[in-house]
Amino acid sequence: MLVADDAAAQGRAGSVTRILVDAVGTLPRGLSDPSQLPGLVASAVVRRLDASHREDGDPTWLLFAAAFVTRNSVAVCTAGTLRIELLKHGALIHETREHVLANEPLDWVRATYGDIDTVEHATMITRSLGDGSRPAEIRTWDVAPPYVLIVRGTSDHHVAASTVDSSGAIVTLEYRE
């Protein structure tokens, strides 16, 4: 599952899709550890967003979420305000966090932004692909199927969902605007 959002300039879905396709096309074939795939895609997107590869109309940064499902684990990678939730039997058992000022350690906030008003700027994005700040966050969750993966945006709207059955197969995948 791969979701990217050009929050800086809505309405350029074709550009975002092209960037993702270009980035995935640069990945090596035959990975020895496919759980590294979400992080490798994030790195490839960062390279594609670099000014030397940017095309007219391309965004300079993207919000990003990716997940790779194996038989007994899920590797996830996020940057920005997209987050991934893993539900098992209807209960939330794992989730990533939104990369916004309110969710960052105060010592990091002060070191990075000085005396910024953390209440006024609570929803300021602190991590995205292509902005040159911090790398995407990568995690691996050990979990046996069945379960459901959900990608959510800032307004808690459901962006994408996958259901993984007891055999480990993805049986449904849906995207919503």
C-alpha positions, 0 to 999 in steps of 0.5 A, a space after each residue: 500500500 502506497 499513499 502520497 499527498 501533495 498537501 502544498 498544492 492540491 489538484 496535482 494528482 497526476 504529478 504525484 502519481 508520476 513521481 511515485 512511478 518514477 521513484 519505484 522504477 529506480 528500486 533494485 530488483 530481488 531485494 534480500 529483505 523486502 520489508 525494507 521496501 517502504 523505506 527504500 521507496 521513501 528514499 527514492 521519492 526524496 531523490 526524485 523530488 531533488 531539484 536536479 530531477 524535478 519536472 515542471 509542475 512537480 511539488 517540492 515535498 510530499 506527505 507519504 505513507 507506505 506499508 509492506 505486508 509479509 506473512 507475520 509482519 507489516 513494515 511501515 514508513 510515514 512522513 507528514 500528517 498521513 498515519 497508518 493504523 493496524 487493527 486486529 479484531 476491531 482493536 487498534 494494536 499499532 499506529 504511526 504518529 502524525 509528524 506535527 509540532 504537537 507530537 514532537 519532543 519539546 527539546 527537539 522543538 526548542 532546538 530546531 525552532 527556538 521559542 516558537 508558540 507550540 500551541 499556535 503552531 501545533 499542526 505545523 508539519 515537521 517531517 515530509 519527503 523532499 523538504 530536506 529535514 528529517 527522514 521518513 519514520 520506519 517501523 516493523 510490526 509483528 502481527 499474524 493475520 487477519 488484520 486491517 491496515 488503514 491510512 488516515 489523513 489529518 482530518 481523520 478521513 480514511 484515505 486507504 484501507 487493506 484487509 489481510 486475511 488469515 492466509 496473509 493475502 490482501 483481500 480488499 484494497 480501497 482508496 477514498 478521496 
